[in-house]
Amino acid sequence: VSILGIDIGGTKTTIAIADPDGRMLGKQVLGTARDAGPQVIIESISEQVHALYRSLGVPENIEGIGISCGGPLDPDRGRIAFVPNIPGWEDLALADIISDKLCAPAWLDNDATLAAFGEVVFGAGRGVMNLVYFQVSTGIGGGIIIGGKPYRGCGNAGEVGHHKILPDGPSCTCGSSGCLEALSSGTSIAREARSALANNTESLLYRWTGGESGGVTAEMVARAAAEGDGYAASVWERAMFYLGIGVSNIVSILNPELVILGGGVTRSWRQVYEPVRRIVDERTMSELARCVRILPPALGEDAPVTGAIALVMEKLGKI
Ligand SMILES: [Zn+2]
């Protein structure tokens, strides 16, 4: 028998097949045809699953299917409320549909929660009981592990990107304002850097984009800051200051042994780790700050699909 993991994202979908102990046997990354609608996307996923089994020469005897998807969702009922980056995915019994298609029990959970679970079972958090995972990319997602298991609350716990840092701050995708996501996500870093680009013509960002502010990305801000660009550094440092405050808040509440900072914004690791570590040390009670390690993810972009495999193992009582 085998375990199947599926991570459905706004731009790509990853499928992975693992042995009954969760060791990955093979995986495949597919583009997500975002506008095609759920039926077409699910049909194409199941075809690719059959193809992956054939190419690995593994019999298609599936013990369980774990599905990772952006929230909000209802993990107990396997239903998606809606998916922020995929149009038409609303109020969908995703676990049942995939279970019927592939003839195996299926479970659904939030991608960031599963990324945290993947890291704790197979990645940087092995052996850790309490961990918080921050996914800092276009938005900011999060997952919480308590006692070695995902903490789900009523189903959508761990929205660390939407805890409030600056009550009167910039408006957020969630409808509120001053959330961590509105201050430290890749989108927010780029937005801040664009806002005053016209007044900073000496900046590398201005040179690289020819003054076209729309071309500025968070990755460019990090690179320019690393090259000593004052304007880029001020934007970057402000975003990292707020990220450090956000990590300090969560550490104060949960006292975890480990915080993992993943996602595209954390790729320039030193530029993220140093300010965040400093702020956590300065602004958190010392007993809590001393206890917490801050690490990059070990599984990278495979964390959610690996967590989907761990979800099946959890449901089958193997972990
Ligand atoms: Zn928000």
Residues whose N, C-alpha, C, O or C-beta is under 5 A from the ligand:
A	BS01	ZN	G161 H162 C172 T173 C174 S176 C179
